[in-house]
Amino acid sequence: MDSVLKLIGRDAELFDEDIKLHDKKIRELVKGSHFLVIGGAGSIGQAVVKEIFKRDPKVLHVVDISENNLVELVRDIRSSVGYIKGDFQTLPLDCGSVEYEAFIGSQRPYDYVLNLSALKHVRSEKDPYTLMRLIDVNIFNTDKLAGQVAQGNSKKYFCVSTDKATNPVNMMGASKRIMEMFLMRRSLE
């Protein structure tokens, strides 16, 4: 990590001081909480899951469509952090599927739901089938998840967007902009 920091001209990670300053409060919050991370085996998702995991949550459920990436995530966590006392599960589910609906219906409400799932590459626009999937994942699944969270009395729902949603020039950016609009509309309900 030091070589990366030197390369970008920093002495420490960007939020290192803030995290150290508030670490006790963050640990207390995480330790008693139930987390659901959708898209938790992607690049951002894995980093977020590791940060939550190392603070010993009561429940951490990670949903991602990629079984291979979930296996790699678990291997990485087990070799670097170890185990937690809480309920840690990874589930290779599509959050638009009936299997996901059955799973989510069997759970008590989560305190925090983090939606990190997305089709985020412009190459996803290459054919109509993948484009339909991009719209489904980035817009409709996100809106459905926000509705489930609102009904489930979760404390927070967090969703990742992109800088490409500002004045979008492609379907990926437009899908994320529409997602933002759906979420803003829901926040007024």
Summary of the structure (lengths in Angstrom):
residues: 189
radius of gyration: 17.5
end to end distance: 43.8
largest distance: 48.6
contacts: 539
relative contact order: 0.11
helix: 55%
strand: 12%
